[in-house]
């Protein structure tokens, strides 16, 4: 259920983590004390809520079975079965 999303630095061409705080505030048009209630409401209307989209979750049984979807797990299960078969348990 993995998906790839475009990072903010890819989208804007800026490495936000490498900028000084004042430069980031200026680029985003944000005062150091934070947004006013009116500005926050305007941006909420413009950009929407800051939430990840909801995705359909797999049920508990499917999630449990997906834990075994790995070659190493199959090798370990096989080794356990073989050890039990030859009485090494």
C-alpha positions in Angstrom: 0.0 0.0 0.0 2.9 2.3 -0.5 2.6 5.4 -2.7 5.1 8.0 -3.7 4.3 11.6 -3.2 6.2 14.5 -4.6 8.2 16.2 -1.9 7.9 19.9 -1.2 11.5 20.5 -2.2 10.8 18.8 -5.6 7.7 20.8 -6.1 9.1 24.2 -5.1 12.7 23.8 -5.9 13.7 24.8 -2.4 15.4 22.9 0.4 13.4 24.3 3.2 15.4 22.5 5.9 18.6 24.2 4.7 17.2 27.8 4.9 17.4 30.2 7.9 14.2 30.5 9.8 13.8 34.2 8.7 14.2 33.3 5.1 11.5 30.6 5.3 9.1 33.0 7.1 9.7 35.6 4.4 9.2 33.1 1.6 5.9 31.9 3.0 4.7 35.3 4.0 4.4 34.4 7.6 5.1 36.8 10.5 7.4 35.5 13.3 4.5 35.6 15.8 2.3 33.3 13.6 -0.7 33.9 11.4 -3.7 36.0 12.5 -7.0 34.2 12.8 -8.2 35.9 9.6 -5.1 34.9 7.6 -5.3 31.3 8.9 -9.0 31.1 7.9 -8.1 32.6 4.4 -5.4 30.0 3.9 -7.6 27.2 5.1 -10.1 28.2 2.4 -7.4 28.6 -0.2 -5.4 25.4 0.5 -7.8 23.2 2.5 -7.0 21.4 5.8 -3.5 20.2 6.5 -4.5 16.5 6.5 -3.4 13.4 4.7 -6.0 11.8 2.5 -7.8 8.9 4.1 -7.0 5.5 2.6 -8.9 2.3 2.8 -7.3 0.1 5.5 -6.9 -3.6 5.1 -8.7 -5.7 7.7 -6.7 -7.3 10.5 -6.4 -10.7 8.9 -5.0 -9.3 5.7 -2.5 -7.2 7.6 -1.5 -10.2 9.7 -1.0 -12.4 6.6 1.0 -9.6 4.8 3.6 -9.9 7.6 4.6 -13.2 6.1 5.1 -11.9 2.6 8.9 -12.0 2.8 11.4 -14.6 1.5 13.3 -14.6 4.9 10.1 -15.5 6.7 9.5 -18.4 4.4 13.1 -19.6 5.0 12.6 -19.4 8.7 9.3 -21.2 8.6 10.8 -23.9 6.4 13.7 -24.3 8.8 11.3 -24.6 11.7 9.3 -27.2 9.9 12.4 -29.1 8.9 13.8 -29.0 12.5 10.5 -30.3 13.8 10.4 -33.0 11.2 13.9 -34.4 12.2 13.2 -34.0 15.9 15.5 -31.1 16.6 13.0 -29.0 18.5 
